[in-house]
Amino acid sequence: MKETEEFLEATLAYVPPVNEKLTDGAILKALDDIAADYRAVVLLVDVEEFSYKEAADILTIPLGTVMSRLSRGRKMLREKLTDVARSY
C-alpha cells in the first residue's frame, strides 16, 4: 500500500496556483487569445455553468467534442495566464 501511495505522489503533476493578482482584463485577454471554438465551450461550461450535454446541444457538436475542446481550452488558458502571472 505504501508503495502505491509513493508511486501516486511521484507521478501526479503539480499545477501551481494562479496568482491572485490576475485582473479581469488579463483573464478576458487570455480568453480572446484562444480560438473561438475553444473559447465558446469554456465560456458555456465554466462561466455560464451549462452541463456538457447542454453545451453540446447549444453548439450542435458531439459531447466528446465538448469534452475535448474544454480540456484543450482550459490548458491554453492556463498556459496564457501562467505567463501573465509570472510577469507580476
C-alpha positions as CSV (number, residue, x, y, z in Angstrom):
1,M,0.0,0.0,0.0
2,K,2.8,2.4,0.9
3,E,4.5,1.8,-2.5
4,T,1.3,2.6,-4.3
5,E,0.9,5.9,-2.4
6,E,4.6,6.8,-3.1
7,F,4.1,6.0,-6.8
8,L,1.0,8.2,-7.0
9,E,2.7,11.1,-5.2
10,A,5.7,10.8,-7.6
11,T,3.6,10.7,-10.8
12,L,1.0,13.4,-10.0
13,A,1.7,16.6,-11.8
14,Y,1.8,19.7,-9.7
15,V,0.0,22.6,-11.1
16,P,1.0,25.8,-9.2
17,P,-1.9,28.1,-8.1
18,V,-2.8,31.1,-10.2
19,N,-1.5,34.4,-8.9
20,E,-4.3,36.2,-7.1
21,K,-3.2,39.5,-8.7
22,L,-4.6,38.5,-12.1
23,T,-7.1,41.1,-13.3
24,D,-10.3,40.6,-15.1
25,G,-8.7,42.3,-18.0
26,A,-5.9,39.7,-18.1
27,I,-8.4,36.9,-18.0
28,L,-10.6,38.4,-20.7
29,K,-7.5,39.0,-22.9
30,A,-6.4,35.3,-22.4
31,L,-9.9,34.2,-23.4
32,D,-9.8,36.5,-26.5
33,D,-6.4,34.9,-27.4
34,I,-7.7,31.3,-27.7
35,A,-9.6,30.0,-30.8
36,A,-13.3,30.8,-30.9
37,D,-14.2,27.0,-30.8
38,Y,-12.4,26.5,-27.5
39,R,-13.5,29.9,-26.1
40,A,-17.2,29.1,-26.7
41,V,-17.0,25.8,-24.8
42,V,-15.0,27.3,-21.9
43,L,-17.5,30.2,-21.6
44,L,-20.6,27.9,-21.7
45,V,-19.3,25.3,-19.3
46,D,-17.0,27.2,-16.9
47,V,-18.6,30.7,-16.9
48,E,-22.3,30.1,-17.7
49,E,-22.2,26.7,-15.9
50,F,-24.1,24.8,-18.6
51,S,-23.6,21.0,-18.5
52,Y,-21.5,19.3,-21.1
53,K,-24.7,18.0,-22.8
54,E,-26.3,21.4,-22.8
55,A,-23.2,23.0,-24.3
56,A,-23.1,20.2,-27.0
57,D,-26.8,21.0,-27.8
58,I,-26.2,24.7,-27.9
59,L,-23.2,24.4,-30.2
60,T,-24.6,21.4,-32.1
61,I,-21.5,19.4,-31.7
62,P,-20.9,15.9,-30.2
63,L,-20.5,15.5,-26.4
64,G,-17.0,14.2,-26.9
65,T,-16.0,17.3,-28.9
66,V,-17.2,19.5,-26.0
67,M,-15.0,17.5,-23.5
68,S,-12.0,17.7,-25.9
69,R,-12.4,21.4,-26.6
70,L,-12.9,22.1,-22.9
71,S,-9.8,20.3,-21.9
72,R,-7.7,21.9,-24.6
73,G,-9.3,25.4,-24.0
74,R,-8.6,25.2,-20.2
75,K,-5.0,24.1,-20.9
76,M,-4.5,27.1,-23.3
77,L,-5.9,29.5,-20.7
78,R,-3.8,28.0,-18.0
79,E,-0.6,28.5,-20.1
80,K,-1.5,32.1,-21.1
81,L,-2.5,33.0,-17.5
82,T,0.6,31.4,-16.1
83,D,2.8,33.6,-18.3
84,V,0.8,36.7,-17.3
85,A,1.0,35.8,-13.6
86,R,4.8,35.3,-13.8
87,S,5.1,38.8,-15.2
88,Y,3.7,40.3,-11.9
